[in-house]
Amino acid sequence: MDPAIPDITISDVVVSTAGRDQGQLFYVIGTDDMFLMLVNGKDRTLDKPKRKKRKHVQKVLRSETRVAGKLRNGGKVLNGELRRDLAFLAGEMQANNLGG
């Protein structure tokens, strides 16, 4: 694997840096050497994840939310939970950026 690309694992939150979904937050639900499987609960649901190259995403954070824990442990996650969690994280990130 390319050392310039950060180590991304299941339940990490990433932001798309290329494509028509640029700037959107996603949860990682699957990984392999070149590709990630991404979901956001709205456009990309759990039954229809987005397959995206690792080099086209940037790791934002390792989420420690209940949804992230369910993803790591293989528990059942609903699309609504994903949407809510990502909206909360996006709001937090925006508040931190505006605050200084």
Secondary structure as GFF3:
##gff-version 3
##sequence-region A 1 100
A	DSSP	beta_strand	12	16	.	.	.	ID=ss1
A	DSSP	beta_strand	25	31	.	.	.	ID=ss2
A	DSSP	beta_strand	35	39	.	.	.	ID=ss3
A	DSSP	beta_strand	50	53	.	.	.	ID=ss4
A	DSSP	three_ten_helix	54	56	.	.	.	ID=ss5
A	DSSP	beta_strand	57	62	.	.	.	ID=ss6
A	DSSP	alpha_helix	66	73	.	.	.	ID=ss7
A	DSSP	alpha_helix	79	98	.	.	.	ID=ss8
###
